[in-house]
Amino acid sequence: MGFASDDEDALILWEALSGAPGRRTRDLLRELVDAAVVDEADAREAYRVLQTDDLHNLGGPPW
């Protein structure tokens, strides 16, 4: 079972409980790029919007 979150505390807890690291939105977007489902420029732009728009303001590490 996998776990995806951009909440740092949730990722720490998940790894402590499962022994496996969680994944971030950025990781999921990179998987789509690697699978050639999404162009990297589009994925970067989507991630930028999610990081900075008023609705999501997800923050997170840089691309």
CHARMM internal coordinates of N, CA and C (Angstrom, degrees):
IC EDIT
DIST 1 N 1 CA 1.4419
DIST 1 CA 1 C 1.5247
ANGL 1 N 1 CA 1 C 107.71
DIST 1 C 2 N 1.3124
ANGL 1 CA 1 C 2 N 116.23
DIHE 1 N 1 CA 1 C 2 N 137.72
DIST 2 N 2 CA 1.4480
ANGL 1 C 2 N 2 CA 121.17
DIHE 1 CA 1 C 2 N 2 CA 177.47
DIST 2 CA 2 C 1.5104
ANGL 2 N 2 CA 2 C 111.11
DIHE 1 C 2 N 2 CA 2 C -105.36
DIST 2 C 3 N 1.2978
ANGL 2 CA 2 C 3 N 114.91
DIHE 2 N 2 CA 2 C 3 N 168.14
DIST 3 N 3 CA 1.4574
ANGL 2 C 3 N 3 CA 120.77
DIHE 2 CA 2 C 3 N 3 CA 178.99
DIST 3 CA 3 C 1.5173
ANGL 3 N 3 CA 3 C 107.79
DIHE 2 C 3 N 3 CA 3 C -142.64
DIST 3 C 4 N 1.3056
ANGL 3 CA 3 C 4 N 116.27
DIHE 3 N 3 CA 3 C 4 N 131.19
DIST 4 N 4 CA 1.4674
ANGL 3 C 4 N 4 CA 120.83
DIHE 3 CA 3 C 4 N 4 CA 177.68
DIST 4 CA 4 C 1.5157
ANGL 4 N 4 CA 4 C 109.26
DIHE 3 C 4 N 4 CA 4 C -124.45
DIST 4 C 5 N 1.3208
ANGL 4 CA 4 C 5 N 115.44
DIHE 4 N 4 CA 4 C 5 N 131.29
DIST 5 N 5 CA 1.4603
ANGL 4 C 5 N 5 CA 121.20
DIHE 4 CA 4 C 5 N 5 CA 179.20
DIST 5 CA 5 C 1.5238
ANGL 5 N 5 CA 5 C 108.07
DIHE 4 C 5 N 5 CA 5 C -161.89
DIST 5 C 6 N 1.2989
ANGL 5 CA 5 C 6 N 116.81
DIHE 5 N 5 CA 5 C 6 N 156.40
DIST 6 N 6 CA 1.4528
ANGL 5 C 6 N 6 CA 121.07
DIHE 5 CA 5 C 6 N 6 CA 171.91
DIST 6 CA 6 C 1.5223
ANGL 6 N 6 CA 6 C 110.43
DIHE 5 C 6 N 6 CA 6 C -110.74
DIST 6 C 7 N 1.3137
ANGL 6 CA 6 C 7 N 116.19
DIHE 6 N 6 CA 6 C 7 N 10.26
DIST 7 N 7 CA 1.4614
ANGL 6 C 7 N 7 CA 122.44
DIHE 6 CA 6 C 7 N 7 CA 177.04
DIST 7 CA 7 C 1.5330
ANGL 7 N 7 CA 7 C 107.42
DIHE 6 C 7 N 7 CA 7 C -88.99
DIST 7 C 8 N 1.3191
ANGL 7 CA 7 C 8 N 116.77
DIHE 7 N 7 CA 7 C 8 N 113.66
DIST 8 N 8 CA 1.4676
ANGL 7 C 8 N 8 CA 121.65
DIHE 7 CA 7 C 8 N 8 CA -175.44
DIST 8 CA 8 C 1.5293
ANGL 8 N 8 CA 8 C 111.90
DIHE 7 C 8 N 8 CA 8 C -57.15
DIST 8 C 9 N 1.3289
ANGL 8 CA 8 C 9 N 117.71
DIHE 8 N 8 CA 8 C 9 N -43.19
DIST 9 N 9 CA 1.4667
ANGL 8 C 9 N 9 CA 120.43
DIHE 8 CA 8 C 9 N 9 CA -179.86
DIST 9 CA 9 C 1.5254
ANGL 9 N 9 CA 9 C 111.07
DIHE 8 C 9 N 9 CA 9 C -63.99
DIST 9 C 10 N 1.3145
ANGL 9 CA 9 C 10 N 117.03
DIHE 9 N 9 CA 9 C 10 N -40.03
DIST 10 N 10 CA 1.4653
ANGL 9 C 10 N 10 CA 120.42
DIHE 9 CA 9 C 10 N 10 CA 178.92
DIST 10 CA 10 C 1.5281
ANGL 10 N 10 CA 10 C 110.92
DIHE 9 C 10 N 10 CA 10 C -64.66
DIST 10 C 11 N 1.3171
ANGL 10 CA 10 C 11 N 117.27
DIHE 10 N 10 CA 10 C 11 N -38.89
DIST 11 N 11 CA 1.4654
ANGL 10 C 11 N 11 CA 120.53
DIHE 10 CA 10 C 11 N 11 CA 178.57
DIST 11 CA 11 C 1.5276
ANGL 11 N 11 CA 11 C 111.43
DIHE 10 C 11 N 11 CA 11 C -65.95
DIST 11 C 12 N 1.3185
ANGL 11 CA 11 C 12 N 116.54
DIHE 11 N 11 CA 11 C 12 N -39.81
DIST 12 N 12 CA 1.4673
ANGL 11 C 12 N 12 CA 120.77
DIHE 11 CA 11 C 12 N 12 CA 177.80
DIST 12 CA 12 C 1.5296
ANGL 12 N 12 CA 12 C 110.19
DIHE 11 C 12 N 12 CA 12 C -63.96
DIST 12 C 13 N 1.3218
ANGL 12 CA 12 C 13 N 116.27
DIHE 12 N 12 CA 12 C 13 N -46.03
DIST 13 N 13 CA 1.4598
ANGL 12 C 13 N 13 CA 120.86
DIHE 12 CA 12 C 13 N 13 CA 179.42
DIST 13 CA 13 C 1.5293
ANGL 13 N 13 CA 13 C 111.13
DIHE 12 C 13 N 13 CA 13 C -62.34
DIST 13 C 14 N 1.3371
ANGL 13 CA 13 C 14 N 116.86
DIHE 13 N 13 CA 13 C 14 N -44.87
DIST 14 N 14 CA 1.4640
ANGL 13 C 14 N 14 CA 120.94
DIHE 13 CA 13 C 14 N 14 CA 179.51
DIST 14 CA 14 C 1.5320
ANGL 14 N 14 CA 14 C 110.26
DIHE 13 C 14 N 14 CA 14 C -57.09
DIST 14 C 15 N 1.3270
ANGL 14 CA 14 C 15 N 116.66
DIHE 14 N 14 CA 14 C 15 N -47.06
DIST 15 N 15 CA 1.4663
ANGL 14 C 15 N 15 CA 119.12
DIHE 14 CA 14 C 15 N 15 CA -178.46
DIST 15 CA 15 C 1.5279
ANGL 15 N 15 CA 15 C 111.41
DIHE 14 C 15 N 15 CA 15 C -65.76
DIST 15 C 16 N 1.3243
ANGL 15 CA 15 C 16 N 116.87
DIHE 15 N 15 CA 15 C 16 N -37.85
DIST 16 N 16 CA 1.4615
ANGL 15 C 16 N 16 CA 120.21
DIHE 15 CA 15 C 16 N 16 CA 178.07
DIST 16 CA 16 C 1.5232
ANGL 16 N 16 CA 16 C 111.53
DIHE 15 C 16 N 16 CA 16 C -63.83
DIST 16 C 17 N 1.3209
ANGL 16 CA 16 C 17 N 116.58
DIHE 16 N 16 CA 16 C 17 N -39.02
DIST 17 N 17 CA 1.4667
ANGL 16 C 17 N 17 CA 120.46
DIHE 16 CA 16 C 17 N 17 CA -178.03
DIST 17 CA 17 C 1.5321
ANGL 17 N 17 CA 17 C 113.22
DIHE 16 C 17 N 17 CA 17 C -79.99
DIST 17 C 18 N 1.3289
ANGL 17 CA 17 C 18 N 116.35
DIHE 17 N 17 CA 17 C 18 N -36.72
DIST 18 N 18 CA 1.4648
ANGL 17 C 18 N 18 CA 119.12
DIHE 17 CA 17 C 18 N 18 CA -172.52
DIST 18 CA 18 C 1.5202
ANGL 18 N 18 CA 18 C 114.17
DIHE 17 C 18 N 18 CA 18 C -104.14
DIST 18 C 19 N 1.3267
ANGL 18 CA 18 C 19 N 116.31
DIHE 18 N 18 CA 18 C 19 N -20.72
DIST 19 N 19 CA 1.4537
ANGL 18 C 19 N 19 CA 119.67
DIHE 18 CA 18 C 19 N 19 CA -175.32
DIST 19 CA 19 C 1.5224
ANGL 19 N 19 CA 19 C 113.00
DIHE 18 C 19 N 19 CA 19 C 80.39
DIST 19 C 20 N 1.3128
ANGL 19 CA 19 C 20 N 116.96
DIHE 19 N 19 CA 19 C 20 N 0.50
DIST 20 N 20 CA 1.4673
ANGL 19 C 20 N 20 CA 121.50
DIHE 19 CA 19 C 20 N 20 CA 179.99
DIST 20 CA 20 C 1.5298
ANGL 20 N 20 CA 20 C 108.69
DIHE 19 C 20 N 20 CA 20 C -119.03
DIST 20 C 21 N 1.3179
ANGL 20 CA 20 C 21 N 116.80
DIHE 20 N 20 CA 20 C 21 N 141.49
DIST 21 N 21 CA 1.4629
ANGL 20 C 21 N 21 CA 117.86
DIHE 20 CA 20 C 21 N 21 CA 178.64
DIST 21 CA 21 C 1.5220
ANGL 21 N 21 CA 21 C 111.50
DIHE 20 C 21 N 21 CA 21 C -70.70
DIST 21 C 22 N 1.3062
ANGL 21 CA 21 C 22 N 114.94
DIHE 21 N 21 CA 21 C 22 N 146.88
DIST 22 N 22 CA 1.4580
ANGL 21 C 22 N 22 CA 119.91
DIHE 21 CA 21 C 22 N 22 CA 173.16
DIST 22 CA 22 C 1.5140
ANGL 22 N 22 CA 22 C 109.38
DIHE 21 C 22 N 22 CA 22 C -79.70
DIST 22 C 23 N 1.2975
ANGL 22 CA 22 C 23 N 115.50
DIHE 22 N 22 CA 22 C 23 N 176.96
DIST 23 N 23 CA 1.4538
ANGL 22 C 23 N 23 CA 120.18
DIHE 22 CA 22 C 23 N 23 CA -179.36
DIST 23 CA 23 C 1.5151
ANGL 23 N 23 CA 23 C 109.39
DIHE 22 C 23 N 23 CA 23 C -126.14
DIST 23 C 24 N 1.3149
ANGL 23 CA 23 C 24 N 114.89
DIHE 23 N 23 CA 23 C 24 N 152.55
DIST 24 N 24 CA 1.4564
ANGL 23 C 24 N 24 CA 122.64
DIHE 23 CA 23 C 24 N 24 CA -178.85
DIST 24 CA 24 C 1.5181
ANGL 24 N 24 CA 24 C 110.25
DIHE 23 C 24 N 24 CA 24 C -103.77
DIST 24 C 25 N 1.3260
ANGL 24 CA 24 C 25 N 115.50
DIHE 24 N 24 CA 24 C 25 N 167.15
DIST 25 N 25 CA 1.4616
ANGL 24 C 25 N 25 CA 120.96
DIHE 24 CA 24 C 25 N 25 CA 175.00
DIST 25 CA 25 C 1.5178
ANGL 25 N 25 CA 25 C 109.91
DIHE 24 C 25 N 25 CA 25 C -52.76
DIST 25 C 26 N 1.3205
ANGL 25 CA 25 C 26 N 117.31
DIHE 25 N 25 CA 25 C 26 N -42.85
DIST 26 N 26 CA 1.4646
ANGL 25 C 26 N 26 CA 122.34
DIHE 25 CA 25 C 26 N 26 CA 178.98
DIST 26 CA 26 C 1.5328
ANGL 26 N 26 CA 26 C 111.12
DIHE 25 C 26 N 26 CA 26 C -56.60
DIST 26 C 27 N 1.3198
ANGL 26 CA 26 C 27 N 117.26
DIHE 26 N 26 CA 26 C 27 N -42.18
DIST 27 N 27 CA 1.4670
ANGL 26 C 27 N 27 CA 121.01
DIHE 26 CA 26 C 27 N 27 CA 179.42
DIST 27 CA 27 C 1.5246
ANGL 27 N 27 CA 27 C 111.23
DIHE 26 C 27 N 27 CA 27 C -63.51
DIST 27 C 28 N 1.3221
ANGL 27 CA 27 C 28 N 116.41
DIHE 27 N 27 CA 27 C 28 N -41.30
DIST 28 N 28 CA 1.4637
ANGL 27 C 28 N 28 CA 120.19
DIHE 27 CA 27 C 28 N 28 CA -179.49
DIST 28 CA 28 C 1.5246
ANGL 28 N 28 CA 28 C 110.95
DIHE 27 C 28 N 28 CA 28 C -67.23
DIST 28 C 29 N 1.3305
ANGL 28 CA 28 C 29 N 116.96
DIHE 28 N 28 CA 28 C 29 N -40.10
DIST 29 N 29 CA 1.4611
ANGL 28 C 29 N 29 CA 120.17
DIHE 28 CA 28 C 29 N 29 CA 177.00
DIST 29 CA 29 C 1.5306
ANGL 29 N 29 CA 29 C 110.87
DIHE 28 C 29 N 29 CA 29 C -64.57
DIST 29 C 30 N 1.3129
ANGL 29 CA 29 C 30 N 117.43
DIHE 29 N 29 CA 29 C 30 N -39.42
DIST 30 N 30 CA 1.4736
ANGL 29 C 30 N 30 CA 120.36
DIHE 29 CA 29 C 30 N 30 CA 178.21
DIST 30 CA 30 C 1.5260
ANGL 30 N 30 CA 30 C 111.40
DIHE 29 C 30 N 30 CA 30 C -64.44
DIST 30 C 31 N 1.3129
ANGL 30 CA 30 C 31 N 116.33
DIHE 30 N 30 CA 30 C 31 N -36.03
DIST 31 N 31 CA 1.4777
ANGL 30 C 31 N 31 CA 119.07
DIHE 30 CA 30 C 31 N 31 CA 175.91
DIST 31 CA 31 C 1.5229
ANGL 31 N 31 CA 31 C 110.81
DIHE 30 C 31 N 31 CA 31 C -62.13
DIST 31 C 32 N 1.3229
ANGL 31 CA 31 C 32 N 116.99
DIHE 31 N 31 CA 31 C 32 N -40.85
DIST 32 N 32 CA 1.4601
ANGL 31 C 32 N 32 CA 120.39
DIHE 31 CA 31 C 32 N 32 CA 177.85
DIST 32 CA 32 C 1.5249
ANGL 32 N 32 CA 32 C 111.21
DIHE 31 C 32 N 32 CA 32 C -64.14
DIST 32 C 33 N 1.3213
ANGL 32 CA 32 C 33 N 116.51
DIHE 32 N 32 CA 32 C 33 N -38.29
DIST 33 N 33 CA 1.4643
ANGL 32 C 33 N 33 CA 120.47
DIHE 32 CA 32 C 33 N 33 CA 176.76
DIST 33 CA 33 C 1.5287
ANGL 33 N 33 CA 33 C 109.83
DIHE 32 C 33 N 33 CA 33 C -65.24
DIST 33 C 34 N 1.3270
ANGL 33 CA 33 C 34 N 117.30
DIHE 33 N 33 CA 33 C 34 N -46.86
DIST 34 N 34 CA 1.4666
ANGL 33 C 34 N 34 CA 121.50
DIHE 33 CA 33 C 34 N 34 CA -179.49
DIST 34 CA 34 C 1.5239
ANGL 34 N 34 CA 34 C 112.19
DIHE 33 C 34 N 34 CA 34 C -61.16
DIST 34 C 35 N 1.3313
ANGL 34 CA 34 C 35 N 116.21
DIHE 34 N 34 CA 34 C 35 N -32.93
DIST 35 N 35 CA 1.4684
ANGL 34 C 35 N 35 CA 120.61
DIHE 34 CA 34 C 35 N 35 CA 179.47
DIST 35 CA 35 C 1.5306
ANGL 35 N 35 CA 35 C 111.48
DIHE 34 C 35 N 35 CA 35 C -85.45
DIST 35 C 36 N 1.3307
ANGL 35 CA 35 C 36 N 116.39
DIHE 35 N 35 CA 35 C 36 N 3.45
DIST 36 N 36 CA 1.4697
ANGL 35 C 36 N 36 CA 122.50
DIHE 35 CA 35 C 36 N 36 CA 179.34
DIST 36 CA 36 C 1.5337
ANGL 36 N 36 CA 36 C 112.51
DIHE 35 C 36 N 36 CA 36 C 61.79
DIST 36 C 37 N 1.3252
ANGL 36 CA 36 C 37 N 115.97
DIHE 36 N 36 CA 36 C 37 N 29.41
DIST 37 N 37 CA 1.4608
ANGL 36 C 37 N 37 CA 121.17
DIHE 36 CA 36 C 37 N 37 CA 176.65
DIST 37 CA 37 C 1.5255
ANGL 37 N 37 CA 37 C 109.76
DIHE 36 C 37 N 37 CA 37 C -85.68
DIST 37 C 38 N 1.3372
ANGL 37 CA 37 C 38 N 115.34
DIHE 37 N 37 CA 37 C 38 N -34.05
DIST 38 N 38 CA 1.4599
ANGL 37 C 38 N 38 CA 122.19
DIHE 37 CA 37 C 38 N 38 CA -177.54
DIST 38 CA 38 C 1.5265
ANGL 38 N 38 CA 38 C 108.37
DIHE 37 C 38 N 38 CA 38 C -132.31
DIST 38 C 39 N 1.3214
ANGL 38 CA 38 C 39 N 116.41
DIHE 38 N 38 CA 38 C 39 N 141.38
DIST 39 N 39 CA 1.4487
ANGL 38 C 39 N 39 CA 121.70
DIHE 38 CA 38 C 39 N 39 CA 175.46
DIST 39 CA 39 C 1.5318
ANGL 39 N 39 CA 39 C 109.06
DIHE 38 C 39 N 39 CA 39 C -69.66
DIST 39 C 40 N 1.3279
ANGL 39 CA 39 C 40 N 117.68
DIHE 39 N 39 CA 39 C 40 N 142.87
DIST 40 N 40 CA 1.4594
ANGL 39 C 40 N 40 CA 120.23
DIHE 39 CA 39 C 40 N 40 CA -176.55
DIST 40 CA 40 C 1.5274
ANGL 40 N 40 CA 40 C 112.24
DIHE 39 C 40 N 40 CA 40 C -61.03
DIST 40 C 41 N 1.3101
ANGL 40 CA 40 C 41 N 117.63
DIHE 40 N 40 CA 40 C 41 N -39.49
DIST 41 N 41 CA 1.4666
ANGL 40 C 41 N 41 CA 119.79
DIHE 40 CA 40 C 41 N 41 CA 179.33
DIST 41 CA 41 C 1.5320
ANGL 41 N 41 CA 41 C 110.72
DIHE 40 C 41 N 41 CA 41 C -61.77
DIST 41 C 42 N 1.3220
ANGL 41 CA 41 C 42 N 117.07
DIHE 41 N 41 CA 41 C 42 N -40.08
DIST 42 N 42 CA 1.4665
ANGL 41 C 42 N 42 CA 120.37
DIHE 41 CA 41 C 42 N 42 CA 178.19
DIST 42 CA 42 C 1.5293
ANGL 42 N 42 CA 42 C 111.00
DIHE 41 C 42 N 42 CA 42 C -67.37
DIST 42 C 43 N 1.3284
ANGL 42 CA 42 C 43 N 116.65
DIHE 42 N 42 CA 42 C 43 N -39.71
DIST 43 N 43 CA 1.4595
ANGL 42 C 43 N 43 CA 120.19
DIHE 42 CA 42 C 43 N 43 CA 178.95
DIST 43 CA 43 C 1.5266
ANGL 43 N 43 CA 43 C 110.63
DIHE 42 C 43 N 43 CA 43 C -65.45
DIST 43 C 44 N 1.3173
ANGL 43 CA 43 C 44 N 116.45
DIHE 43 N 43 CA 43 C 44 N -42.37
DIST 44 N 44 CA 1.4702
ANGL 43 C 44 N 44 CA 119.92
DIHE 43 CA 43 C 44 N 44 CA 177.83
DIST 44 CA 44 C 1.5317
ANGL 44 N 44 CA 44 C 110.99
DIHE 43 C 44 N 44 CA 44 C -60.90
DIST 44 C 45 N 1.3234
ANGL 44 CA 44 C 45 N 116.06
DIHE 44 N 44 CA 44 C 45 N -42.61
DIST 45 N 45 CA 1.4586
ANGL 44 C 45 N 45 CA 119.71
DIHE 44 CA 44 C 45 N 45 CA -179.42
DIST 45 CA 45 C 1.5324
ANGL 45 N 45 CA 45 C 111.02
DIHE 44 C 45 N 45 CA 45 C -66.35
DIST 45 C 46 N 1.3181
ANGL 45 CA 45 C 46 N 116.73
DIHE 45 N 45 CA 45 C 46 N -42.23
DIST 46 N 46 CA 1.4714
ANGL 45 C 46 N 46 CA 120.20
DIHE 45 CA 45 C 46 N 46 CA 177.76
DIST 46 CA 46 C 1.5279
ANGL 46 N 46 CA 46 C 110.17
DIHE 45 C 46 N 46 CA 46 C -60.91
DIST 46 C 47 N 1.3234
ANGL 46 CA 46 C 47 N 116.55
DIHE 46 N 46 CA 46 C 47 N -43.14
DIST 47 N 47 CA 1.4598
ANGL 46 C 47 N 47 CA 120.60
DIHE 46 CA 46 C 47 N 47 CA 179.59
DIST 47 CA 47 C 1.5341
ANGL 47 N 47 CA 47 C 110.43
DIHE 46 C 47 N 47 CA 47 C -64.64
DIST 47 C 48 N 1.3433
ANGL 47 CA 47 C 48 N 117.11
DIHE 47 N 47 CA 47 C 48 N -41.23
DIST 48 N 48 CA 1.4607
ANGL 47 C 48 N 48 CA 120.91
DIHE 47 CA 47 C 48 N 48 CA 178.33
DIST 48 CA 48 C 1.5266
ANGL 48 N 48 CA 48 C 110.75
DIHE 47 C 48 N 48 CA 48 C -60.16
DIST 48 C 49 N 1.3254
ANGL 48 CA 48 C 49 N 115.94
DIHE 48 N 48 CA 48 C 49 N -43.41
DIST 49 N 49 CA 1.4692
ANGL 48 C 49 N 49 CA 119.70
DIHE 48 CA 48 C 49 N 49 CA 179.40
DIST 49 CA 49 C 1.5286
ANGL 49 N 49 CA 49 C 110.15
DIHE 48 C 49 N 49 CA 49 C -63.81
DIST 49 C 50 N 1.3201
ANGL 49 CA 49 C 50 N 117.08
DIHE 49 N 49 CA 49 C 50 N -44.61
DIST 50 N 50 CA 1.4654
ANGL 49 C 50 N 50 CA 120.00
DIHE 49 CA 49 C 50 N 50 CA 179.43
DIST 50 CA 50 C 1.5278
ANGL 50 N 50 CA 50 C 111.64
DIHE 49 C 50 N 50 CA 50 C -63.03
DIST 50 C 51 N 1.3179
ANGL 50 CA 50 C 51 N 116.73
DIHE 50 N 50 CA 50 C 51 N -33.28
DIST 51 N 51 CA 1.4642
ANGL 50 C 51 N 51 CA 119.90
DIHE 50 CA 50 C 51 N 51 CA 179.38
DIST 51 CA 51 C 1.5167
ANGL 51 N 51 CA 51 C 112.75
DIHE 50 C 51 N 51 CA 51 C -72.26
DIST 51 C 52 N 1.3149
ANGL 51 CA 51 C 52 N 117.35
DIHE 51 N 51 CA 51 C 52 N -29.10
DIST 52 N 52 CA 1.4650
ANGL 51 C 52 N 52 CA 118.91
DIHE 51 CA 51 C 52 N 52 CA -167.31
DIST 52 CA 52 C 1.5214
ANGL 52 N 52 CA 52 C 116.20
DIHE 51 C 52 N 52 CA 52 C -119.70
DIST 52 C 53 N 1.3220
ANGL 52 CA 52 C 53 N 118.84
DIHE 52 N 52 CA 52 C 53 N -15.60
DIST 53 N 53 CA 1.4641
ANGL 52 C 53 N 53 CA 117.47
DIHE 52 CA 52 C 53 N 53 CA -176.68
DIST 53 CA 53 C 1.5234
ANGL 53 N 53 CA 53 C 111.29
DIHE 52 C 53 N 53 CA 53 C -73.81
DIST 53 C 54 N 1.3074
ANGL 53 CA 53 C 54 N 116.26
DIHE 53 N 53 CA 53 C 54 N 159.59
DIST 54 N 54 CA 1.4654
ANGL 53 C 54 N 54 CA 121.75
DIHE 53 CA 53 C 54 N 54 CA -175.91
DIST 54 CA 54 C 1.5230
ANGL 54 N 54 CA 54 C 113.37
DIHE 53 C 54 N 54 CA 54 C -67.33
DIST 54 C 55 N 1.3217
ANGL 54 CA 54 C 55 N 118.02
DIHE 54 N 54 CA 54 C 55 N -28.29
DIST 55 N 55 CA 1.4608
ANGL 54 C 55 N 55 CA 120.79
DIHE 54 CA 54 C 55 N 55 CA -177.09
DIST 55 CA 55 C 1.5252
ANGL 55 N 55 CA 55 C 111.73
DIHE 54 C 55 N 55 CA 55 C -75.74
DIST 55 C 56 N 1.3136
ANGL 55 CA 55 C 56 N 117.41
DIHE 55 N 55 CA 55 C 56 N -46.61
DIST 56 N 56 CA 1.4620
ANGL 55 C 56 N 56 CA 120.55
DIHE 55 CA 55 C 56 N 56 CA -174.49
DIST 56 CA 56 C 1.5333
ANGL 56 N 56 CA 56 C 112.98
DIHE 55 C 56 N 56 CA 56 C -96.15
DIST 56 C 57 N 1.3254
ANGL 56 CA 56 C 57 N 116.04
DIHE 56 N 56 CA 56 C 57 N -49.65
DIST 57 N 57 CA 1.4600
ANGL 56 C 57 N 57 CA 121.97
DIHE 56 CA 56 C 57 N 57 CA 179.34
DIST 57 CA 57 C 1.5253
ANGL 57 N 57 CA 57 C 111.95
DIHE 56 C 57 N 57 CA 57 C 40.23
DIST 57 C 58 N 1.3293
ANGL 57 CA 57 C 58 N 114.72
DIHE 57 N 57 CA 57 C 58 N 52.09
DIST 58 N 58 CA 1.4434
ANGL 57 C 58 N 58 CA 119.85
DIHE 57 CA 57 C 58 N 58 CA -171.56
DIST 58 CA 58 C 1.5024
ANGL 58 N 58 CA 58 C 114.30
DIHE 57 C 58 N 58 CA 58 C -74.78
DIST 58 C 59 N 1.3229
ANGL 58 CA 58 C 59 N 118.15
DIHE 58 N 58 CA 58 C 59 N -16.98
DIST 59 N 59 CA 1.4579
ANGL 58 C 59 N 59 CA 119.38
DIHE 58 CA 58 C 59 N 59 CA -179.51
DIST 59 CA 59 C 1.5148
ANGL 59 N 59 CA 59 C 109.99
DIHE 58 C 59 N 59 CA 59 C 64.33
DIST 59 C 60 N 1.2923
ANGL 59 CA 59 C 60 N 117.40
DIHE 59 N 59 CA 59 C 60 N -129.58
DIST 60 N 60 CA 1.4600
ANGL 59 C 60 N 60 CA 121.33
DIHE 59 CA 59 C 60 N 60 CA 177.37
DIST 60 CA 60 C 1.5144
ANGL 60 N 60 CA 60 C 113.00
DIHE 59 C 60 N 60 CA 60 C 84.49
DIST 60 C 61 N 1.3210
ANGL 60 CA 60 C 61 N 115.66
DIHE 60 N 60 CA 60 C 61 N 171.32
DIST 61 N 61 CA 1.4603
ANGL 60 C 61 N 61 CA 121.21
DIHE 60 CA 60 C 61 N 61 CA -177.03
DIST 61 CA 61 C 1.5308
ANGL 61 N 61 CA 61 C 111.01
DIHE 60 C 61 N 61 CA 61 C -71.93
DIST 61 C 62 N 1.3232
ANGL 61 CA 61 C 62 N 116.39
DIHE 61 N 61 CA 61 C 62 N 160.08
DIST 62 N 62 CA 1.4648
ANGL 61 C 62 N 62 CA 119.06
DIHE 61 CA 61 C 62 N 62 CA 176.78
DIST 62 CA 62 C 1.5190
ANGL 62 N 62 CA 62 C 111.45
DIHE 61 C 62 N 62 CA 62 C -63.86
DIST 62 C 63 N 1.3308
ANGL 62 CA 62 C 63 N 115.55
DIHE 62 N 62 CA 62 C 63 N 160.54
DIST 63 N 63 CA 1.4618
ANGL 62 C 63 N 63 CA 121.64
DIHE 62 CA 62 C 63 N 63 CA 178.76
DIST 63 CA 63 C 1.5006
ANGL 63 N 63 CA 63 C 109.21
DIHE 62 C 63 N 63 CA 63 C -53.52
END
COOR INIT
IC SEED 1 N 1 CA 1 C
IC BUILD
